[in-house]
Amino acid sequence: MRRIRLDLSYDGTGFCGWQIQAAGRTVQGVLEEVLASFLKEKIRVTGSGRTDSGVHAESQTCHFDTENLSVPAEKFAPALNSFLPADIRIRKSAAVGNDFHARFSAKERIYRYRFFPGAVVPPVWRHCCWAVRHPMDIDRLNRLAALFVGTHDFTAFCSAGDRNRSKVRTIYGAAFFSQDPFLVFEISGNAFLWNMVRSVVGTIFDEYGSENAEERIRYLLKTGDRSGCGTTAPARGLSLIKVVYESEE
């Protein structure tokens, strides 16, 4: 047996998320089906984490074990791309040691949420951003984003269906910036809960115009009061940008 790491990108529009399900098209499901056909053996793919339905990945990481020793590790990328649908592409493939685990070896995950400043989104970007109808002050947005940096209990900022026992996560950075033509929110942390980034984004935007916005966000972080959380931002604006491992820090 040997272990292969894949770095891949996908357009999440046509997927019910990363994780394989009883019904619905998933990234993991498509990968496992193509690998099983290519290698003529049952393959289980393990990802760095789950992305929700409609969420994209510019660089997701996964691994799988195979009995096949004949295909060079670097050749998996072009070989699989010839069979995969157009909304999934393998960026790189490499052999790794059995101690590498796509999920548990990851030290940092980086997400970006993109907004289009205007009421009418050009059709070419309709699946990758959320329209912002009114001008927003980046300095104020960043004051609110900074409240999430550090180690906090994010119970208020995740789906009620999240099964993680601990809702404590460490956020290394959170900031808004302009990247023409988008307004971008980037957040990095050791790990994220179900719907956590989208909930953080929606809450910042809901509280933006409030005079006591900072106080409200501190309250939510302290109490875990999910009922006081803001709108969950649409999935289409969110992308997993990079998964960082110890050797790449």
Disulfide bonds with the S-S distance in Angstrom:
none
